[in-house]
Amino acid sequence: MAARIFMAFLVFLLAVSVQAQWSKKLQGVQSKITGSEKKELDEKTIIEGLKEALQVGAKKAVQKTSAQNGFFGNAEIKIPMPKELQKTESNLRKVGLSKKVDEFIESMNRAAEKAAPKAADIFMKAVKNMSLK
């Protein structure tokens, strides 16, 4: 479950990062290819630009999430207790085991931080092999 949440969140981060940067990257690619002239980009160039933006976004997402507190210290992506365990979490906290519950939540997030670099390889291969059709 935590792995699914991690992967979904990494994809979300990637999408946000890419959305913010793809236009800028495409303009950079266009200016490198065409010089200062404004020319229409062909499909191959656009696809290459999109792939490059996805790769840049993935690298940045991995850099942020794999750092200390990349997940645990970021409220936007911190992995919470899985829904299936929330009732158990509540009961454990009621009997004075809040510290153990907090340690478990932290350990899930630390595991996600350690797994993030491995996810980068998967994303890079996927982007390299993807088709936009």
C-alpha positions as CSV (number, residue, x, y, z in Angstrom):
1,M,0.0,0.0,0.0
2,A,2.8,2.4,0.9
3,A,4.6,1.7,-2.3
4,R,1.4,2.5,-4.3
5,I,1.0,5.7,-2.4
6,F,4.6,6.6,-2.9
7,M,4.5,5.9,-6.7
8,A,1.2,7.8,-7.1
9,F,2.7,10.8,-5.2
10,L,5.9,10.7,-7.2
11,V,3.9,10.7,-10.4
12,F,1.9,13.7,-9.0
13,L,5.1,15.6,-8.2
14,L,6.5,14.8,-11.6
15,A,3.3,16.1,-13.3
16,V,3.4,19.3,-11.3
17,S,7.1,19.9,-12.0
18,V,6.7,19.1,-15.6
19,Q,3.7,21.3,-16.1
20,A,5.7,24.2,-14.7
21,Q,8.7,23.6,-16.8
22,W,7.6,21.9,-20.1
23,S,6.8,25.2,-21.9
24,K,10.1,26.7,-20.8
25,K,12.0,23.6,-22.0
26,L,10.3,23.6,-25.3
27,Q,11.1,27.2,-25.9
28,G,14.8,26.4,-25.1
29,V,14.8,23.4,-27.4
30,Q,13.1,25.5,-30.2
31,S,15.7,28.3,-29.8
32,K,18.6,25.8,-29.9
33,I,17.3,24.2,-33.0
34,T,16.1,27.2,-34.9
35,G,18.3,29.9,-33.5
36,S,16.5,33.2,-32.8
37,E,14.1,32.7,-35.6
38,K,10.5,31.6,-34.8
39,K,9.8,28.5,-36.8
40,E,7.2,25.8,-36.4
41,L,8.5,22.7,-34.5
42,D,8.1,19.4,-36.1
43,E,6.5,16.5,-34.2
44,K,9.8,14.7,-33.5
45,T,11.2,17.9,-31.9
46,I,8.1,18.4,-29.8
47,I,8.3,14.8,-28.6
48,E,12.0,15.1,-27.7
49,G,11.3,18.3,-25.8
50,L,8.4,16.8,-23.9
51,K,10.6,13.8,-23.0
52,E,13.4,16.0,-21.9
53,A,11.0,18.0,-19.7
54,L,9.6,14.8,-18.2
55,Q,13.2,13.6,-17.4
56,V,14.1,17.0,-15.8
57,G,10.9,16.9,-13.8
58,A,11.5,13.4,-12.6
59,K,15.1,14.2,-11.6
60,K,14.0,17.2,-9.6
61,A,11.1,15.3,-8.0
62,V,13.5,12.6,-7.0
63,Q,16.1,15.1,-5.6
64,K,13.4,16.7,-3.4
65,T,11.7,13.5,-2.2
66,S,14.9,11.5,-1.6
67,A,16.4,14.2,0.6
68,Q,16.1,13.9,4.4
69,N,12.5,14.9,5.2
70,G,11.6,14.8,1.5
71,F,8.4,13.0,2.4
72,F,8.3,13.1,6.2
73,G,9.0,16.8,6.5
74,N,6.7,17.9,3.7
75,A,3.0,18.0,4.7
76,E,2.0,18.0,1.0
77,I,3.4,14.6,0.3
78,K,3.9,13.1,3.7
79,I,2.6,9.5,3.7
80,P,-0.2,9.1,6.3
81,M,-1.3,6.0,8.1
82,P,-3.0,3.8,5.5
83,K,-6.8,4.0,5.7
84,E,-7.0,0.3,6.6
85,L,-5.0,1.0,9.8
86,Q,-6.5,4.3,10.9
87,K,-8.9,2.7,13.4
88,T,-6.0,0.7,14.8
89,E,-4.0,3.9,15.0
90,S,-6.7,5.7,16.9
91,N,-7.0,2.8,19.4
92,L,-3.2,2.6,19.9
93,R,-3.0,6.3,20.5
94,K,-5.8,6.0,23.1
95,V,-3.8,3.4,25.1
96,G,-0.7,5.6,25.1
97,L,1.2,4.2,22.1
98,S,1.3,7.5,20.1
99,K,5.1,7.5,20.0
100,K,5.1,4.0,18.4
101,V,2.5,5.1,15.9
102,D,4.5,8.2,15.1
103,E,7.6,6.1,14.6
104,F,5.8,3.8,12.2
105,I,4.5,6.7,10.2
106,E,8.0,8.2,10.1
107,S,9.5,4.8,9.0
108,M,7.1,4.6,6.1
109,N,8.1,8.1,5.0
110,R,11.9,7.4,5.5
111,A,11.4,4.2,3.3
112,A,9.8,6.3,0.6
113,E,12.7,8.8,0.8
114,K,15.2,5.9,0.3
115,A,13.1,4.4,-2.5
116,A,12.8,7.6,-4.5
117,P,16.2,7.2,-6.3
118,K,15.2,3.7,-7.4
119,A,11.9,5.2,-8.8
120,A,14.0,7.6,-10.9
121,D,15.5,4.8,-12.9
122,I,12.0,3.4,-13.6
123,F,10.7,6.8,-14.7
124,M,13.7,7.5,-16.9
125,K,13.3,4.1,-18.7
126,A,9.6,4.7,-19.1
127,V,10.1,8.2,-20.5
128,K,12.8,7.0,-22.9
129,N,10.6,4.2,-24.2
130,M,7.3,6.0,-24.2
131,S,5.3,7.0,-27.3
132,L,3.0,10.0,-27.4
133,K,0.5,8.3,-29.7
